[in-house]
Each structure stands twice: as C-alpha cells, then as structure tokens.
Amino acid sequence: MRRLFDSTVGRDLRLCPTCRRPFVAPREILASHEDGNHVVELSCANCGWWAIQLHGGVRLSALDSAQIEAAAEALAMSVELERIDRFAQALHAGYILPEDF
C-alpha cells in the first residue's frame, strides 16, 4: 500500500500502521529542509506498506539502528523464503533437471 504524506501525529514511527509490527524503516531521505525536517520514504519489511512523510530529526532518531537492522533482517528472510519457494515450484514442475547442475 502506498500513501503520500500520511498523517503520523502521535504515532510511533517504528510501528507499521497497516500490520502493527515494528518493522518500519526509512528507505530514502528525499529532501532535507533548513528547519531540521526531512521528507523520507518509510517502508514496512513485514507487509510492504510504504509512505512518503515529513518528519523532524528527533522523530526519525526513534528509528534506531537496532530497529532498522531487525527490519532489514526480516526483509532478507522474506526474500530468501520467496526464492526458495520459487525454486521448489520450478523443481516440482520439472523445469530444473539434475543435468542443470
């Protein structure tokens, strides 16, 4: 789900507004303002939610490195499991043969 400039007043940035899991991490800082605010793209490694939002540096610091690392690990695990599932489907469908190795 994509939302541009979502409202986040009073919401913990680490928690995804869709799945309520603490896997939200910044993907990219799109712009920085002189007043200390940043336009950032946030995403949830658990459900795929993402949004572009405006936040101050203090709020962004709530997304500490441990949370970002946990989200990155969850995303890596999700990608790896999906890759394994696709390989198993190809194997069962006969697209992969012993002579391919």
C-alpha positions as CSV (number, residue, x, y, z in Angstrom):
1,M,0.0,0.0,0.0
2,R,1.3,3.4,-0.9
3,R,0.4,6.7,0.8
4,L,1.9,10.1,0.2
5,F,2.4,12.4,3.1
6,D,0.5,10.2,5.5
7,S,-0.6,11.7,8.8
8,T,1.6,10.4,11.7
9,V,0.7,12.7,14.6
10,G,1.1,10.9,17.8
11,R,2.1,7.6,16.1
12,D,5.2,5.6,17.0
13,L,7.2,5.5,13.7
14,R,8.5,2.1,14.4
15,L,5.1,0.5,14.2
16,C,3.5,-0.1,10.8
17,P,0.0,1.5,10.5
18,T,-1.2,-1.5,8.5
19,C,0.2,-4.6,10.2
20,R,1.0,-3.0,13.6
21,R,4.5,-4.7,13.6
22,P,7.7,-2.9,14.5
23,F,9.4,-3.3,11.1
24,V,9.2,0.2,9.7
25,A,12.5,1.6,8.4
26,P,13.5,4.6,6.3
27,R,14.3,3.6,2.7
28,E,15.5,7.0,1.5
29,I,15.7,10.7,2.5
30,L,14.2,12.5,-0.4
31,A,14.7,16.1,0.8
32,S,16.1,17.9,3.8
33,H,14.9,21.3,5.0
34,E,16.8,24.0,6.9
35,D,14.4,23.8,9.8
36,G,15.6,20.2,10.5
37,N,12.7,18.4,8.9
38,H,13.2,15.7,6.3
39,V,11.0,14.2,3.6
40,V,11.6,10.4,3.9
41,E,10.3,7.3,2.3
42,L,9.4,4.7,5.0
43,S,8.6,1.1,4.4
44,C,7.5,-1.9,6.4
45,A,9.5,-5.1,5.8
46,N,6.7,-7.2,7.1
47,C,3.7,-6.3,4.9
48,G,5.1,-4.0,2.2
49,W,3.4,-0.8,3.3
50,W,5.3,2.4,2.5
51,A,4.7,6.1,2.6
52,I,6.5,9.4,2.0
53,Q,6.3,11.5,5.1
54,L,7.7,14.7,6.6
55,H,9.5,14.2,9.9
56,G,11.8,16.1,12.2
57,G,15.2,14.7,13.0
58,V,14.1,13.9,16.6
59,R,11.3,11.7,15.4
60,L,13.5,10.0,12.9
61,S,16.0,9.2,15.6
62,A,13.3,7.0,17.1
63,L,14.0,4.6,14.3
64,D,17.3,3.5,15.9
65,S,19.8,1.2,14.3
66,A,18.5,-1.9,16.1
67,Q,15.0,-1.5,14.6
68,I,16.4,-0.8,11.2
69,E,18.6,-3.9,11.4
70,A,15.7,-6.0,12.5
71,A,13.6,-4.8,9.6
72,A,16.4,-5.4,7.2
73,E,16.9,-9.0,8.5
74,A,13.1,-9.7,8.3
75,L,13.1,-8.4,4.7
76,A,16.2,-10.5,3.8
77,M,14.5,-13.6,5.3
78,S,11.3,-12.9,3.4
79,V,13.2,-12.5,0.1
80,E,15.1,-15.8,0.7
81,L,12.0,-17.7,1.6
82,E,10.3,-16.5,-1.6
83,R,13.4,-17.5,-3.6
84,I,13.3,-21.0,-2.1
85,D,9.6,-21.3,-2.8
86,R,10.1,-20.4,-6.5
87,F,13.0,-22.9,-6.7
88,A,10.8,-25.7,-5.2
89,Q,7.9,-24.9,-7.6
90,A,10.3,-25.0,-10.6
91,L,11.8,-28.3,-9.3
92,H,8.4,-29.9,-8.9
93,A,7.2,-28.6,-12.3
94,G,10.2,-30.2,-14.0
95,Y,11.9,-27.0,-15.1
96,I,15.1,-27.9,-13.2
97,L,16.8,-31.2,-14.0
98,P,19.9,-33.0,-12.5
99,E,22.0,-32.2,-15.5
100,D,21.4,-28.5,-14.9
101,F,23.9,-28.8,-12.0
